[in-house]
Amino acid sequence: MPIADTSDQLTEKCAVFGVCGTGLEAARLAFYGLWALQHRGQESSGIASTDGTELHRHGAVGLVANVYREEDFEQLPGHIAIGHNRYSTSGGEEASHVQPIADYELGFAFAHNGNLPDCSKLIVFLENHGIDTKALNDSGMMAAAIGYYLRKGDDVGTAIRKSYPLFTGVFSAVVIHGDKLVAFRDACGIRPLSIATLDGGYVVASETCAFDTIGAKFLRDVEPGEMVVIDKHGMTAEQLATPDPKLDIFEFVYFARPDSLLIGKRVNEVRKNFGREMAHEYHIEADVVVPVPDSGVPAAQGYAEASGIPFEMGLIKNRYIHRTFIRPTAELRAQDLKMKLNPVIEVIKDKRVIIVDDSIVRGTTQRKVVAMLFNAGAREVHVMISCPPVRYPDFYGINTPDPSELISARMSVEQTREYIGATSLNFLSFDGMINATGFPASRFSSSCFDGIYPIAIGSRAKQVLALPDMPPVESKKVTTSQKPHVRVS
């Protein structure tokens, strides 16, 4: 079993992928799609496939590169397939929760990106129909509800349509049943899901970068509240709920790959805009701008471009560090960051350094990075964070730590600066973050920053109400000198 994640990064719950097209080697295409989506889930991976008559499945705990062998694809025939990479937020890390969920008798498979913070409707429905929910997580209950209607004789579109009102939460889901591939999203579309064409067939994926990997052509997004049904005759679409589009803005901040498109925007360019906005909000006297690789690179480039301060890769990432199934000793755990990052002394020594990162969660990583830079000879270390403070837990598919572990939920900006040991600590304002996207704030879910949850979170609301109020980070120009200076609204 993998060890519990104690890193200082927020992690996505999972990625989904689906493909349907006559003559396509669907499972192999799903493998390459899941490889491109590895960043969204690193604990397990699975693929289900069918030729329209018989369902097949393979899945296991581990990275995509380790889960599949050539002989596995021989056991995954068919022109329809769905795939899933998982990072557990609901139900734990057990192999029993590896997706896709498959019911071979029904020829039905289901995979889900997101999270249902309130499963009360589902539980009542399933238990009223004699279905035990004790061993099921949120995804398992969704699959059980759809399966119930399939057993009653409904086609897959009708089964999803009838089940849809029971799903109180966030979902971008893909389904196989018989000769059909189905994709559907919650009414807010909080997690991304897009459609592409490939050799007369169709592909759906959590991010468009997966399309590029297999040579598919982006067509459009699955709309919030929409269900798309694909078979040998083509694609049909139906609106199951009134759309209220609110993509999670953290997709732009951190989760999505920079080469993906989200609501028509290239993620890399939006992240550069974050950096440009920070340069307008903070005028810092410094010698070099250094990103924390890889997620801090675009914002650092934008900051350097707008400020005129040189950009340098002053921290080098070891790209062969992955999640491990070997529990390291305490001594080796303490060296974890040094395994991942190493400073370039010539870039850092005797310099006033601006270090750019995407977010602060617990603060432990930033503390180690700041110490590393000072140890490399930096005169000053100014930390730039390309989003506002993460002060609230997420219940929509992000592995947010316990609220008490979110450093910005319990410390002011100044207290956080003292904890990480930086010369200054500067967060992008909420308005600056929104401006960088080119969309109004109403287009996004920003619950990690403002504690506003557009989809009901049920009893989880008690966790939010118990958190202390903190002053917002407002947009205004600030100049720092060589002495420690932190903007506190």
N, C-alpha and C positions, 0 to 999 in steps of 0.2 A: 504493500500500500504506500502511496506517496505520503510524505510528511505534510503536516499542516502548513499552509502558506503564511509565513510571518513577514513577507516582504513589505516594502513601503510603497507598493503600487496597487492601485485599484485594478481589478481584473474582471473581464467580461465573463458572462456565464457561458456562452457558446456561440457557435456558428452553424448555420444550416445551408445546405446545398441540394439542388434537385435538377434532374435532367430527364427529358423525354423526347425521343425522336427515332423514327424508323431507321434501322441500320446503325444506330450509334452504340458504341461499346460503353454503356452508361456507367457501370461501376468504375471503370478505369478513369473516365472523365471526372467522376465524383472524387476519386482519389486525388487528382491534380487540383481540383477545386478546393478540397479540404486542406491540401498542402498550402495553398495561397492564403487560407483563412486560419492558419495555425495560431496566429496571434490572438484570436478570440477565444481559444480554449485549448489547454495544454494537459489535461488530465486523462482524457479518453477520446476515442474516435470510433465511429461505426458507419457502415454502409449497408443499406437494404436495397435489393434489386429485384426486378421481375420482368418476365416476357409477356405479362398480361394474364398469365394463368397460374404460375407458381412463384411464391415469394421466397427469397433467400436473404440471409443476413450474416454479416461478420462484424464484430466489434470487440474492443479490448481496452484496458487501461494503458495509457502511454501516448507518446507523440505519434503523429501520422506516419512518420518515417519508420517507426518501430512496430506499428500495429498490423501493417499489411505486408504480405509476401506474395510472390508471383502465383503460388498455388491457391491463394485466397481468391484471386480474381477468376480463376477457373470455376470456383464455387459460387460466383456472383454473376450469372448470365443475365441477359435481358437488355432491352432498350429503354428501360425506365429505372431510375435509381434516385434515392435520397441519401444524404450523408450528414454527419453531425460531429462537431468537435465540442467537447464539454469542459467547462470549468464550473465545479459544483457551487451552487448557492442554496439550493433547496434539496434536502434529502441526503446530503453527504456525498462522499467520494466512492462509495461501494461500487463494485463492478456491476451489481444488479441495476444500477441507475444509468449504465452506458446506453446511449441512444444511437440509432433509432429504436423505438419501442416497436416490437413486431408481434402480430397475431397471425400465425401461419394458417389457421383454420379460415379466417376471414380474408386472407391475402391483403392484410392491412398493416402499414407501417407509418410511424409518426415521429417527427423530430421538431424540437421547440427551442427557440431563442427568446429569453425573457424570464419573467417570474410572475407568479400569481400571489401577491401578498395576502389576499383574502380568498380562501378556498371554501368559505362557508356554504355558498350556493351549491358548489360541486359536491361537497361532502353530503349534504342533505339529499340531493338528487340521487347520488350513487347508492347511499345506504337505503333510501326508500325503494330502490330497485334491486336490493339484495346484493350489492357489490361491496365487498370489504375494502376499505380505504387505508387500513392501518399500515400496509407495506408500500403505499403509493406516495410519491412526491407529487408536486403540482403537475408536472408533465404527464405522469402516469395517470392521474385523475382525468386530465383532458382527453387522453387517448381512450380511457375507459368509457367516458361519456359518448364519444363519437362511435366507439365500438358497440355500445348498447343499441344505438339506432341502426347501425349496419346489421346487427343480428335481427332486428325487427323487420328487415327487408328494405330499408331506405337505401337509395343510392348515396354515394359519398358526399355529393354536394348538399343533399337534403340533410344528411346526418350532421354535417358541420353547421349548416344553417340552424338546425334545431338546438345544437349544443352551444352555439356561440354566446347566447345570453348568460350562460353559466360561468363564462370565463372572465372573472373580475381581476384584471391585471394586464400584464404586458406580454404580447406574443407575436413573433414572426415565425410561422410554422409551415412545415411542408409535410405532405401526406401522400402515400401510395395506396391505392385500392384498385384491384383488378388492373385495367389497362389505363388508369388515369393517374396523373400527377396533379396535386392540388397545393396551392400556396395561399395563405391568408394572414392578415395582420389585425391587431387591435385598432380601435377607432382613432387613437392618437398616433399610431405609427411610431412609437417611441424607439423601437429597435428597427434598423434599416432592413429592407428586403427589395431586391431588384430583379428584373427580367431581361434576358438576352435571347437572341436567336443564334442557332448553330446548325448548319447543314439541313435546313428544313424543319428542325426541331426547336425546342425551347429549353432554356436554362434559367433557374432561379438561384439566387445566392444572397447571403447576408451583405456582401460587399462586391462592388464592381471589379475589384482587382482580381477576383476569381475568374471573371469572364476573360480578362486579358490573358491569363495563364493558359486557357484552353482554346483561345482564338474565337470566342463567341462575341457577337456584336450587341452592345448595350441597346435595349429597346426603351424601357421606362421602369419606373419604380412600381411595385405593388402599392396601390394607394392605401392610406389608412382606412380601416374598416372594409377592405375589399377582399373578395375571394376570387382566385383565378384557377380555372380548371383546364388542364392540358391533356389531350389525347392525340391519337393518330389523325384526327380530323382538324386539329388546330387548337386555338385557345379561345375560351370564353371567360367573361368577367362579370361579377355581380357584386353590388354594394350591399354588405350585410349590416352596416351600421353607418349612421351619419358621421362623416369624417370630421375630426377635430385635430388637425395635424400639429403634433408637438414632438418632433424628433429630439431625443436626448442630446443636448448640446455637448455632453462629454464625449460623444462620438467624434466631434470636431477637435476637442481638446486633446484627447489621448487615444481612444480605442481604435478608431478606424485607421487602416493603412494610409499613408500619405498620398498614394497613387489612386485611391478610390474616389469615386464621385458620390457625394451625398446631396440630395435635393438640388442637383444640378451644379454643385460647387466642388471643385477639386480640393480635397482636404489639405494638401500641401500648401496651396495658396492661402487658404483661410488661416492656417497656422503661421504663415509668414505675416499675414495681417495682424495676428495677435502681437507679434514682435514689433511691428510698426506702431501699433497703438501704444504699446508700452514705452516706446521711445518718445512718443508725444506726451505721455503722462509723466515720465521720469527723465530728467536730464542729469545724467551721472557722469562725473569726470572719471574716466577710466582709460586704460591702455588697450584692452583686448576684450572681445566678447567670445565666450566659450560655451558651447552647448553641453548638456548632459545627454550623451547619445543613447538611443537614436531619437527619442520622441521630442527632445528639446531642440533639434537641429533647425527645423524650418523657422520657429519663432526667433531663434538666435540670429538666423540669417536676416530676417525682417528687421530685428532690432539694430543689427550692425548697418544694414543698408540705410535705415532712416536716421540713425545717429551719427554715421560717419566713423564710428569706432571699428577698427579692423576685426574681422571674424577669423577665428583660428580653432582648429580641432585640438584643443588642449587636453582633452581626455579621450583615450582610445579604448574602445570596447572590444572585449574578447567575444567574438560572434559565435563561439562554439560552446558557450555556457547555456545549458538548458536545465529544466527542472530535473531533479535527480530522485531516483528510487532508493538511493543509499543514504542512510542517516549519518551526516558527518559528525565528528567530535565537536565539542564546544569550541576548541581551539580553531578548528578549521572553519566553523560557522563564523567566527569573528573575522576571518580573512575573506569572507564571501564577496564583499565589495571590491577588494583588491583583485580577486579573480575576474571580476567583471570589468573593472575600469582601472586604467593606469595613466597617470599624468605625464604630459610631455614637458619636461623640466624647462626647456628653453622658451617655451611659450608662456610659462607661469612665473618663473623666477623674477623677483623684483618688479612685478607688474601689479597694477590695479586691475583686478579681474572682475568682469561681470559674468556670472554663471547663470545660464538660462535653463530652466526645467519646466515641465508641463504642469505639475501640481505638487502639493504637499499633503500627505495623508497622515502618517504618524510622526514624521519629521526625522526619523532615524537615518534614512538614506541621506538627506540633505546635511545632517550633522556630520556624517562621515565624509561626504564630498567636501564640505567646507574645511574640515580638518586636513583632508588630503591635499587641498590646494595650499593651505598655509604651510603645511609640511614641505611642499614643493617650492616654497620660497615666495609665495604671493604676498604683496604688501597689504592689499585690501581684497576682500571678497564680497561683492555685492550680488545677492541672490535675486534673480528675476523669475517670477512664476507667471506663466502665461494664462492664468485663469484666476478668478477670485478665490478666497479661502473656502476649502471644502468643509462645511460646518454641519451638514446634515447627512444622515444615512440614506442610502438608496435602497429601494425595495423593488426595483424593476429589472433586476438581472445583473447588477454589479455586486461583486463580492466586497462590499463596504465593511470595514471592521466594525466592532461594537462601537456605538457612538462615543463612549468614553475614551476610545483610542484615537479618535480624530483630533489631532492636536489643535486645530482651529476652532473646535467646538468647546475647548476648555481653556485656551490661552489667547490672549490678545496678540496682535501682530508684534508688538514690542517684546512680549514674553517669548513668543516663538523665535524671534531674532536672537534673543539671549540664549535660548536652548540650542539652536543650531550653530551659534558662535559666529554669525556673519557680521560684516561691517554694516551692511544694511539689508533689509528684506523688503521686497516690493512686489505686491500682487497686482496683476491687471485688474482694473475695475470691472464691475458687471457691465456697465454701459460700454466700456471699451471692448469687452469680449463680444457683446452683441453687435456692435458696429462692425467688427471684423468679419462677420458672416454676411453682411449685406441684407439680412432679414430682420424683421421686427422681433422683439422679445416674445411676442405671443406665438411665434412659430415654433418655439422650443419648450421642452421640459427642462428646467434647470433646478431640479429639486435638491441636488447636492449643495447648491449655493444659497437658495432662498427658502428651502423647506416647504415649497408649494408642490403638492402632488396632484397632478391632473386626473389620475385614476385612483379610486378609493383604495386605501391601504389597511382598512379594517382596524383591528386591535393594535396594529403596529404604530398607530398614531400616538399611543402613549409614550413611545420612545422619543418622538419628536417634541412633544409637549414638555418633557422633562429636561430638555436641553436649555442652557442659559442663553439669553440674548447677547449678541455681539454686535458692535457697530459695523455698518457696511463699509467696504472700500469704495470710495467715491473717485470719480475721474477728475483729476486736476494735475497741473504740471508741478513737479517737485524737482528741485535741484539738490544733489547731495555733494558734500565736500568730503575731505579725507576723514573727518570725524564720523563716528557712527550716527546714522540718521535714518529713522524709520517713519513712514507716513502712517499715522493713526487717525482715522476720521473722527 
